Amino acid sequence: MQKAPARARLEEAAPDPLIGIVVDLLDTEGYEAVQLREVARRARMSLATIYKRYRTRDELIVAALEWWVTANRYAELASSTTSADTTLYDGLMRIFRTVFQPWESHPQLLKSYFRALSGPGGDRLTQLGFDAVVPTAREVLAHADPEFARDLEGILTSLVYGVLGQLAIDAIDVTDVLPSIERAVFWLVDGRS
């Protein structure tokens, strides 16, 4: 069976072939599909070799997700800057679009990411997100009232986790994530009653 071109590129771009295999499994079949025997079979290596590199299945999953989000979600945040005339709404939505648009093509991967956040090593994923998003968000919020900025941070964090929770239980579709966040951001910073 020949790999789809995007899948082949995904595995080739990963720093470790195991990472590409795990990302592919998470993306196509979901979190439960990542079984070390299946990873070993696809990688044509022994389980012992995998265990030498990654002590647990969770460690391998987190490593794969760290690689994917760094390459596909956070890379553009670091290179973008906010101009002085950018509105609060536009600046926040630039962050959310950069973070969430890549997920729209990878809903199973997003569900796997959300699930991994609460498992062993999930704190590394959370920290990776904070390290990537917080500097850009602070830049966007630099001219906002400090109390409003603190409140907004808490509200938006809760909103994102709530929307992702809805996605994880299939209450909403992946294409509803960004519009839900966009509506909330609009009403929080630009909306009129």
C-alpha positions in Angstrom: 0.0 0.0 0.0 1.5 3.3 -1.1 1.3 6.3 1.4 -0.6 9.4 0.4 1.9 12.2 -0.5 1.0 14.3 2.6 1.5 11.3 4.9 4.8 10.4 3.3 6.1 14.0 3.7 4.9 14.0 7.3 6.9 10.9 8.2 9.9 12.1 6.3 9.9 15.5 8.1 9.8 13.9 11.5 13.2 13.8 13.3 12.6 10.2 14.2 10.7 7.7 12.0 8.8 6.6 15.1 7.4 10.1 15.6 6.1 10.2 12.0 4.4 6.8 12.5 2.8 7.8 15.8 1.5 11.1 14.3 0.1 9.2 11.4 -1.7 6.8 13.7 -3.0 9.6 15.9 -4.2 11.5 12.8 -5.9 8.7 11.0 -7.1 6.3 13.7 -6.9 8.2 17.0 -5.2 7.9 20.4 -6.2 4.3 21.1 -4.6 3.1 17.8 -1.2 3.9 19.1 -0.1 0.5 20.3 3.6 -0.1 20.6 3.4 -3.4 18.7 1.8 -1.7 15.8 4.4 1.1 15.9 7.1 -1.5 15.9 5.6 -3.4 13.0 5.3 -0.2 10.9 8.8 0.9 11.8 10.2 -2.6 11.2 12.0 -2.6 14.5 11.7 -4.5 17.8 9.8 -3.4 20.8 13.1 -3.4 22.7 14.5 -0.8 20.4 11.4 1.4 20.9 11.7 1.1 24.6 15.3 2.2 24.5 14.2 5.5 22.9 10.9 6.0 24.7 10.2 4.4 28.1 6.4 4.4 27.7 3.7 4.7 25.1 2.7 8.0 26.7 6.2 9.3 26.3 6.2 8.4 22.6 2.8 10.0 22.1 3.8 13.2 23.8 7.0 13.4 21.8 5.1 13.0 18.6 2.5 15.6 19.5 5.3 18.0 20.7 7.0 17.7 17.3 3.7 18.2 15.3 2.5 21.2 17.2 5.9 22.9 17.1 6.1 22.3 13.3 2.5 23.1 12.4 1.0 25.4 15.0 3.5 27.4 16.9 6.2 28.0 14.3 4.4 31.0 12.7 3.6 32.6 16.1 7.3 33.2 16.9 7.9 34.9 13.5 4.9 37.2 13.6 4.7 40.6 15.3 1.9 42.9 16.1 1.8 46.4 14.6 0.8 49.4 16.7 -2.5 49.8 14.8 -3.6 46.2 15.2 -6.9 46.0 17.1 -7.2 43.7 20.1 -9.7 41.6 18.2 -7.4 41.2 15.2 -4.4 40.4 17.3 -6.1 37.8 19.3 -7.7 36.2 16.3 -4.4 36.1 14.5 -3.1 34.0 17.4 -6.2 31.7 17.5 -6.1 31.2 13.7 -2.4 30.4 13.7 -3.0 27.9 16.5 -6.3 26.3 15.4 -6.4 26.4 11.6 -3.9 23.5 11.1 -6.1 21.3 13.3 -9.0 21.7 11.0 -7.4 19.2 8.6 -6.4 16.9 11.5 -9.4 16.5 13.9 -8.3 13.1 15.2 -4.9 14.6 16.0 -6.6 17.4 17.9 -8.7 15.0 19.9 -5.5 13.0 20.7 -3.7 16.2 21.7 -6.5 17.2 24.0 -6.5 13.7 25.6 -2.8 13.7 26.0 -2.9 16.9 27.9 -4.4 15.1 30.9 -2.1 12.1 30.7 1.5 11.5 31.7 3.7 14.2 30.1 0.7 16.4 29.2 2.2 19.1 31.3 5.0 19.3 28.7 2.4 19.9 26.0 0.8 22.6 28.1 4.1 24.3 28.8 5.0 24.1 25.1 1.7 25.9 24.3 2.2 28.6 27.0 5.8 29.2 25.9 4.7 29.7 22.3 1.5 31.6 22.8 2.1 33.8 25.9 4.8 36.1 24.5 2.6 36.8 21.4 -0.5 37.3 23.5 1.3 39.7 25.9 2.4 41.7 22.8 -1.2 41.9 21.6 -2.5 42.8 25.1 0.3 45.3 25.9 -2.0 48.3 25.3 -5.1 46.9 27.0 -6.1 47.7 30.6 -4.0 45.3 32.8 -7.0 44.1 34.8 -9.0 43.5 31.6 -6.1 41.7 30.1 -5.8 39.4 33.2 -9.6 38.7 33.1 -9.5 38.1 29.4 -6.7 35.6 29.7 -8.7 33.5 32.2 -11.9 33.7 30.2 -10.2 32.8 26.9 -8.2 29.9 28.5 -11.5 28.5 29.9 -13.2 29.0 26.6 -10.5 27.1 24.6 -10.6 24.2 27.1 -14.4 24.1 27.0 -14.5 24.1 23.2 -11.9 21.4 23.0 -13.8 19.4 25.5 -16.9 19.7 23.3 -14.9 18.5 20.4 -13.4 15.6 22.3 -16.9 14.2 23.1 -18.1 14.9 19.5 -20.5 17.5 20.6 -19.1 19.9 17.9 -17.1 19.4 14.7 -13.5 20.5 14.3 -14.6 23.3 11.9 -16.8 24.7 14.7 -13.8 25.4 17.0 -12.4 28.5 15.5 -15.8 30.1 14.7 -16.9 29.5 18.3 -13.7 31.2 19.6 -14.0 34.0 17.1 -17.6 34.8 18.2 -16.6 34.9 21.8 -13.6 37.1 21.2 -15.7 39.5 19.2 -18.2 39.8 21.9 -15.6 40.1 24.6 -13.5 42.8 23.0 -15.5 44.5 20.2 -19.1 43.5 20.6 -21.9 46.0 21.4 -24.9 45.1 23.5 
